[in-house]
Amino acid sequence: MPPFSVGLIESHMQAPYSMTDNFSLNTYSYTLSMGALECIRHLAGLGARQFELMLYPGHLWVDSAPSDVADIRRLIQSEGLSFTSTNTVNVDLNIAGASAEMRRHSLSLVERFIRLTGELGAPAFILGSGKPNPLLAAPFEQMRDYFLHALDRLVPVARQSNVELWVENMPFSFLPDLDRILNVLDAYGEPAIGICYDVANAHFIGEDPAQGIRRLGNRMKLMHISDTTRQTYLHAAIGAGDIDFAAVGRAVGEMGLERNPVLEIISPSPDRDLFSAPAQLAARGYQGHRIS
C-alpha cells in the first residue's frame, strides 16, 4: 500500500465535502491486508469517522474471538466513531440458490452476520438477494420464493438483534434493478426492510442512478458511491468511470439523505482513492448533501 500523501490530506480537508462530516468508508479494500480493528484505527487516524465494515475471513468473521468484537466496539465508542452498516462479499453466498444445502449454509452465515452486526452496535446489515446461474437461470418465481422464505427466517433474527436489513441492488443478483426489488419487497409487505442503493451497480446495468434515487425517496436507507463504466463492472475511484455525479447530486439534493453515503471504492490504493473522493465528487458537480 503506498504511503498516504500529506498534500492529499490537506486537499481533502479544504474540499467542500469532508470525510469527517459527510461520508462513511467501506473497508472492502483492506479485507486482505488488515484486520478490522487495525483497519478502523488506521482510517480514523486519517480522518474517517464512520464505517461500513466488511465481514470477511481474516478481517472480521463469524468465528472471530468475542474479545476481537469487544475491542472494535470499545474503539468505536472511545473515539466517537460509528458504523453506518456491515456488509459482506456476496459472491460467496446464495440465499436463493438452487440447492437446499447452499440455501441453508448461506442463511446460517447471514444469521450469524446479523447477530455479529448487533454485537458491534451497527444499525444495519446489507443483504444480497441471491444469484441466478448466468448460463441457465432458475425461473424467477422460484428464486423469488426462496428469497421470501429467507426473509421469513432473517427478519425475526434482525429484530431480535436490533439490526435492520437493507437489500442492495447488485448486477449479479436475481433482483438487479429497482423494478424487481420494489415489486418483490412491496409484495412481501415488511416495512422494516430498507434498500441500499448502489449508484455504480445501477449505472452498470443501464439504470439511471439519479432517477433511481428520486424513485426511492425515503425508502433509500443508504447510498453506496463509487465509479464504473457500463462496459466493465467496477467499484473504482471517482473519475475512473463515467457516472454523471452532478446528476446524482441533484437527485440527492431533491430527495435528501437519512445517512451519510458510503464510499465503497475498491482500489489497490485505497488511502488515496477514498480520501480524495470528496474533492473528486465536488469537482464533478456533486453537491447533493450536507450531513454532519
C-alpha angles and dihedrals in degrees: 000000000000119000117267114254120239088209089056091052089052094047094049092049090052093049120105089244116053126200090227097057108024115033142047120214125228113216097213094116091057099048094099097042109036141034114241095254093051090045095052091046090049095049093043088054088058093051107272117138105174131049144189100209119213116222103219135143110272092015101060120323141170091263094052114126116265087238089061091055091046091050091053093048090048091052092048092051098041094049097042092246128143145196124236091191148315126252140178140205100273096193086081094056139058119182089174097044124142095246122070088217093059092046092051093047093047093047091049090054093045091051089054090047090054093049090047089050089055092048089053091051093240115149101223148017120220108233127206114209098218136269134264123220102263092214100046114004121203114245112286092236091056093051091045091054092049089050093049091049087052090053089051088059099038102044094066091047090051092048092050090049094048089240129132124222116226115188114216129212105241124178093220095050128091087245100051099148138047095250092063096037093052095043092052097042093044090052091048090053102206106141092192091070110091135188129246106203116207110199094198092051090049094047093048093058093046098260117137105241093203091054090046092054091050091048094051098045110165091354087078102091095176139006126214117208129198135119133260143152125235091242099054125033110235143155090202138158116290107274096028091095137035106254114142098235093176089063091045090051093050091052092049090048091054096045102032128219129256093201140019111276118248121242099221095181115157108201143148086231101044098158090057098040098043097046095043092049098089092055091042091052092048090049088056094052100263104153100147109125145023106193120161 
